[in-house]
Amino acid sequence: MLDSFKNPIIFAHRGASAGAPENTLASFSLAVTLGSAAIELDVQLSADDSVVVFHDPSVERTTNGKGKIKDLTLDQIKSLDAGYKFGNAYPAEKIPTLGEVFSSLSPEIFLNIELKNLTTPSDNLPEEVAKLIQNHHAEHRVLVSSFNPASLKQFHNLLPSVPLGRLIYRPFMVDFLRIFSSGLSFYQTVHISIKAFNKRRIDSLHKLGKYVFIYTLNHPSDILSALNCGADGFFTDDPALANKILAENGYNLS
């Protein structure tokens, strides 16, 4: 599926999160309306093992509630208002499940599903995500990524046909893995933070046969810098801005 995209690939980060509540159906719908063909989202398990789409360990930053996702049941999570920080624009927007995302989006939309279980590394998140992907016949339209290599290995054992992406934040870790490249053997893509990319690192990863995506780019200079260094794509909160910058600089997005 990645081969079918035009280069560069623009991932709407948590949906079009600059204009709608992040990781909600509203944000994903807005991303599609703005022309996004690829969306990034985060998943973790509730207390009753439902796969919910949410980034932070706790709910305080983006909802009107308190507590950690892992300690709340799905019913409790569904009672929260995920759109209240946007005033009246998104009244009573709910935290979705991954199943609801699959059901609400066209099968043509590519999803990067990030496993957010660094704080709960021994949970069943890889198994539950694999089940949902299979149940929705979505193996051909997903990329599963994480900072947690153990979770990615566990997922790979369950669904080896689904491409995997390794997230890396610190520059020294990029250098370590491109030198000791056996640590990247299971991954088709490598996702590097804005602080850690440069042309040398991207070129080295390309020589290992990896796609390289940069996160999170919301300013024209950062977008153009990443592309000038050879990145295959990037994550952005503002896909409309990203499309505008690429169109103005001669990239063929059609």
URSULRA-V938298 format. One record per run of one state. SS is the DSSP state (A for helix, B for strand, O for the rest). FROM is the first residue (numbers start at 1). TO is the last residue. If there is no record, write none. Layout:
BEGIN
ss = {SS & SS}
from = {FROM & FROM}
to = {TO & TO}
END
This chain:
BEGIN
ss = {O & A & O & B & O & A & O & B & O & B & O & B & O & B & A & O & A & O & A & O & B & A & O & B & O & A & O & A & B & O & A & O & B & O & A & O & A & O & B & O & A & O & B & O & A & O & B & O & A & O}
from = {1 & 2 & 5 & 9 & 14 & 25 & 34 & 38 & 46 & 51 & 54 & 58 & 59 & 68 & 69 & 72 & 74 & 79 & 84 & 87 & 97 & 98 & 105 & 110 & 116 & 125 & 136 & 139 & 142 & 147 & 149 & 159 & 163 & 169 & 171 & 180 & 181 & 185 & 189 & 194 & 199 & 208 & 211 & 216 & 220 & 229 & 233 & 237 & 239 & 249}
to = {1 & 4 & 8 & 13 & 24 & 33 & 37 & 45 & 50 & 53 & 57 & 58 & 67 & 68 & 71 & 73 & 78 & 83 & 86 & 96 & 97 & 104 & 109 & 115 & 124 & 135 & 138 & 141 & 146 & 148 & 158 & 162 & 168 & 170 & 179 & 180 & 184 & 188 & 193 & 198 & 207 & 210 & 215 & 219 & 228 & 232 & 236 & 238 & 248 & 254}
END
